[in-house]
Amino acid sequence: MIGLFDRVARPLLRVLDPEDAHALTVKALKFAPRRRAPLDDPRLAVRAFGLNFPNPVGMAAGFDKNAEVADPLLRLGFGFVEIGTVTPKPQAGNARPRLFRLDADEAIINRLGFNSEGADAVLHRLAARVDAGGIVGVNAGANRDSTDRVADYVRLIETFAPVASYFTLNVSSPNTPMLRELQQRDALDELLARVVEARDRISRTAGATPVLLKIAPDVSLSELDDIVGAARKRRIDGMIVGNTTTGRPPDLRERAKAIEQGGLSGRPLFRLSTRMLAEAYVRTEDAFPLIGVGGIASGAAAIAKIKAGATLLQLYSGLVFRGVGLIGQIKADLVSVLRRGPAHALDELIGTDAAAMTAEPWPV
Ligand SMILES: Cc1cc2nc3c(=O)[nH]c(=O)nc-3n(C[C@H](O)[C@H](O)[C@H](O)COP(=O)(O)O)c2cc1C
């Protein structure tokens, strides 16, 4: 099935408008024949935030914003799926066109702006599949017109606690004006204090649900000091590094599309996001695990993320350009690294390159 999809459907999808192609892919997944998820090599199992992941390769947020295809994605072989970003109220997002494929760069620019069916619709879908198992995280965001953005995150946590394996606080989308300001020290501290209060209050009745913070790869190192400091002080369960970048690496080939506003993802994001991951890793001092995301398009890139400090991985753009076969390829490459040694388990590799990476000149 996977081979067939990659050979036949993907070339067709590439001639469509990117947003139409995405909608069609979601529909195809919805109606794909049900098959069991491939069994993972036990060496790929990861325990993090109190959860047992069958493998470390996750579907990043933004592909399944409305929780329509969490189970089909798990059946493709992902170790976990992050749905969302979900906003409390439904909202349409920005005007189309708002999604651009930079084929020659294997990159995407998006300025979707949190198009979301809203919490009620998404909750309904997640509640219907909650007994299916598998790790499904909920990525939470504030409504664009919200007057109290912190209250939006708290409300989403209260709403989704019974059905979410974990939460991600998305304070790093570049497409909602002023959202990224929530990464600044005082605003972040207030957000985390109120969210952690909600997490702990709910855990007394609904069980513990870990809360992760997803940051931008564009923060300065002194901002990163503050972010990691606040996350440690407030006892956040983990961090995702990171979201799309508003930067445009000078070597992008698709110059005409590169000027589109929005967040850039895919291969040109790999260097910056991996450096930021290493910088986050050396600052966390094992206080909590990190999810590495940004530009993973091969097994080698996945291994580099782990060595930079990632306990878990997520990808999105790589799937668009390399196909769903990429998931199995990454897992096979991880197993082969462990088979060859000297590491026998993935956790022996986490962060082994972080110190050396942070000593290198800043990537441009
Ligand atoms: C079309 C598109 C939509 C996205 N939407 C979201 C989103 O709603 N919430 C979020 O936290 N990240 C979103 N992302 C960011 C991804 O989750 C990921 O952090 C980023 O794309 C870097 O990974 P990649 O290079 O593997 O794509 C989106 C990315 C793309 C390409």
The ligand as a Gaussian input file, in Angstrom:
#p B3LYP/6-31G(d) Opt

LIG

0 1
 C        1.443000      23.108000       6.180000
 C        1.971000      23.148000       7.570000
 C        1.098000      23.421000       8.623000
 C        1.586000      23.445000       9.935000
 N        0.718000      23.684000      10.961000
 C        1.160000      23.627000      12.242000
 C        0.270000      23.794000      13.318000
 O       -0.944000      23.954000      13.151000
 N        0.776000      23.770000      14.570000
 C        2.108000      23.561000      14.830000
 O        2.518000      23.536000      15.987000
 N        2.978000      23.376000      13.808000
 C        2.533000      23.404000      12.541000
 N        3.422000      23.192000      11.506000
 C        4.846000      23.036000      11.810000
 C        5.259000      21.556000      11.881000
 O        4.612000      20.895000      12.932000
 C        6.790000      21.461000      12.081000
 O        7.126000      22.049000      13.316000
 C        7.562000      22.151000      10.961000
 O        6.924000      21.957000       9.721000
 C        9.003000      21.654000      10.849000
 O        9.041000      20.295000      10.515000
 P        9.276000      19.749000       9.007000
 O       10.475000      20.468000       8.477000
 O        9.489000      18.263000       9.167000
 O        8.042000      20.069000       8.247000
 C        2.953000      23.189000      10.195000
 C        3.802000      22.893000       9.121000
 C        3.334000      22.875000       7.825000
 C        4.275000      22.536000       6.705000

